[in-house]
Amino acid sequence: MAERNTRLHGRQLADSLAGSGLQKNAVTDALEINLKANAGLNIDTDQLEVLLEASKGLAVSASGLAIDYDDSSIGITLGKLAIKALGITNDMLAGSISDDKLVADYIQTSEVDDSSIEFAGGSLNVKALGITNDMLAGSIALSKLVALTANSAIATNASGEIVAVSGVSDTEIGYLANVTSDIQAQLNALTSGYSRRPAVINIVDNTVAPPTEVTGDRYILDETAGGVHADWDGASPNDIVEFDGSVWVATTPTEGFVAYVDSSDKDALFVDDGTPQWELRAVQSTSLADGKIWIGNSSGEATEVTMSGDVTITNLGVTSIGNAKVTNDMLAGSVALSKLVSGTSAQIIVADGSGIPSYVNMSGDVTISNAGVTAIGTGKVTNDMLAGSIDDSKLLADYIQTSEVDNSTIEFGTSLNVKADGITDAHIRLTNDGYLTARNSAGDGDISILKVNTSDKVALDATSWASVIPESALNIFNAPTVGKYMKYTSNGLEWVDLESAHTHVDNETPSGLIDGANTEYTIANTPTAGTVKLYLNGLRQEAGSGKDYTISGTTITFAVAPEAGDVLLADYQY
């Protein structure tokens, strides 16, 4: 119908369609659309179609024209084509994003000053040493400081950094308690009168022209007589002069001026003790080798030396007196005994062959206790040690002097002996017990043949005998038989049995523990010599040194201890 109507009115519209993209076909009078070449439209079999270029984002489907999208950055949301969330990547941006496009207020990396804060490693950080004192809102609590080691303090190093300084003692920290004002003010007070001046090249002869004239050159003019050279521009002896590029500018020193002299590597100090002059002083380094001290030399200059001799010093200032360095003359007084090294009990101090005293044990003829008591040893005093004769009162017992021997019956040669023919029948008798005895002057039968006579001489006592054996008493009544002996009794001389003179003991068990360890046993009586018969388990034992047993008094000592259960029996006479 539309086509037909178009044809019906084609002629009428021909003029009005000019330039509108429509035209009337001259042959068919049909209304046609003028299509521009490559405009994306085309008429195919009386149908208008859209020409789509491949991979250009549009596609024709069975239901119509569709948009082709990758669904990564762009998608369909609520029937509309939209950019997906997180769909725009950095690589899609044509340039930088301006601040007004940001949802919040962000800081650009160019806005970081990089002095106290830096952007590194993908994060914003405070820089090392970036916080200054001015940035702190208040004081830093001590708890925020890193822990220090014992006896350490906080100080700044040459770079102005805060560091921990070790080796600070409580005493040294205590020195600060004596600071009453600004430390610099106190230091200034200590250096009052000193004025450090700029260094000079040299101290020069003032009577000759300047050796150099370069701006900034400085010299000290000496005191040479003859007048200052005119080229020094009116300066005077001892002046410090500096060339300013045209003239020498002089500074008149006052006492306490100090200037380093480069040519001599020394300080020049201006002193005025009646004669104003510059004096060169060695420049003292602030460094000192380990264990060294400064001491003035013969030129009055501080010199680094090692402390030696009687006393040494460590790098901590600890002094030590060396061994054997203290002499007697050094002592201010006596040395207390408590200061002597300890010895052992009862030792004494004696000097050795080198004169060095040492502790020794006192020995030899005399010993000493720890209470100071000396004792002469037994048998230590010889005759040569005696200063004179020993008084009778010092003798332990009553001794007879050789002068007290009457030499009639007794004589003393090298020993005291009865003289030949000194004893007569008047000096001896037989007692009623059958033994030969001597009588004393009392006639009481005491066994003593010596007496002191009226002449204070020792002699045999031949007086006051109670009974003298008369010759008639020496009668033999019966012929003797074997086993008999002659005995003097109250009845005179008689032959008696030997056996009746002693008491017999048979089968006595000596006392003592028989246990295999004990070797000593005791019998009840002191036996007559040669009468003991000892039996062990019925076997007679042999007496004597190196044999089965020995006997002394009542004590029997076995060479080998009898075993427990052994039987010990003894026969003897006493």
Secondary structure, DSSP 8 states (H G I E B T S, - for coil): -HHHHHHHTHHHHTTTTTTTTEEE-TTT--EEE---TTSSEEEETTEEEE---TTSSEEEETTEEEE---SSSEEEETTEEEE-TT---GGG-SS---GGGSSS----GGG--SSSEEEETTEEEE-TT---GGG-SS---GGGS----TT-EEEE-TTS-EEEE----HHHHHHGGG--S-HHHHHHHHTTT-EEEEEESEEE-TTS--S---TT-EEEE---SS---GGGTT--TT-EEEE-SSSEEEE---TTEEEEETTTTEEEEEE-SSS-EEEEEE---S---TTEEEEE-TTS-EEEEE--TTEEE-TTS-EEE-TT---GGG-SS---GGGS----TTEEEEE-TTS-EEEEE--TTEEE-TTS-EEE-TT---GGG-SS---GGG-SS----GGGB-SSSEEESSSEEE-TT---GGG-EE-TTS-EE---TT-S--S--EEE-TTS-EEE--S--S----GGG----S---TTEEEEEETTEEEEEESGGGS-EEEEE--BS--SSS--EEE-SS---TT--EEEETTEE--BSTTSSEEEETTEEEESS---TT--EEEEEE-
